[in-house]
């Protein structure tokens, strides 16, 4: 029985998938490094679906050309007002408020 690509998508259209997401703090924000790779069964001959699912194709085979890899970097930078907001607690520490002066209370003498 020959398996069509539509039938194979029930078990997955990619074989030997590998993906990763790494994050790191950089000077002015956060950076995400993302990677996804695998063998796209849509680029494989239908009679080779099960062979590619079981084991990655050899480097020089025609099915090896179905390997796809995507890499991306996403940098999220802080807005220009974030450093200003972070200065508020520092200002509270360096410029403490003046102590509250209590009003003098006079006692009235009753006759």
N, C-alpha and C positions, 0 to 999 in steps of 0.2 A: 504494500500500500504506500502510495506516495503522499507525503505530508506537504500541504501547501503552507505558505508563510502565514496566512490568516489562521490556520489551525495551530501553528506553532506558537502564536502569540499568547495562547492560553497558558503556556508554560514559560513564556518569556521570550522577548525578541532579542535579548542580549545574552551572551554566554561569557562566563569567566569575568564577571564584572569586578571592578576594583574602584573604590571611591574613597576620598579623604577630604576632610575639612580641618584646617589648622588655623588658629587665630593667634595673633600676637599684638602686644601693645607697642605702638610706635610713638614718636615724640608728640605728635599732635592728633592722635586718634587710635584707631584699631584697624588692623589689616587682617583680612581673611584670605587664605590661599586654598583654593578648591581644585580637585582633580577627579575626573571620571574616565575610566577606560574599560574596554571590553570588545568582544567580537560581535558585530552587528549581523544577526542572522538574515536580515533583509538583503545583504550583499553576498550571501552564500547560496550555492546551488541547492535546491530542495532535497536532493538525495544525500547531501552531506550534513544536514541539520543535526542528526543524532551524533555523528562523529565529532562535530565541533563542540556540541554540548558536553560530551564525555571528556574530551581532552583538547587543549589548545592546539591549533594547527601548527605544523612545522614551519619554520621561517621562510622557506622558499616555495611553499605550496600556494596554489591559487586562492585557497581560503584564508591565507594569512593576510591578504589585502583587505579583509573585512574588519581588521583591527582599527578601532577609533579611540582617540584620546582627546579629552578636552581639559584644558588648564585655564584657570582664571584667578585674578587677584582683585579683591575689593578693598578699597581703602575708605574708611569712614573718618572724616576729619571733624574735630570739634568746631563749633561755631565761633565767631569772633567774640561773642559776649561771655563765653564760658570762663576764660581766665579772669574777667572782671568779677564774675559771681564768686569765684574762689577767693578773691581778695577780701570779701566782706568778713569772713571769720578771722582773717589775719588782722584786719583793721580793728575788730572788736578786741583782739588780744593786745595789740600794740597801743591802741588809744582807748584805754578803759574809761568808762563813764565816771563823772565826778560823784563823790559820795553825796547822798541826799542829806540836805540840811534840815534838821527837825526844827519846826517852829517852837519858840519858847512858850511855855505855858505859865501863865501867872495865876497864882492862887488869890482868889478874892476873899477878903476877910469879912465875915458877917458880924454884925453888931449884936 
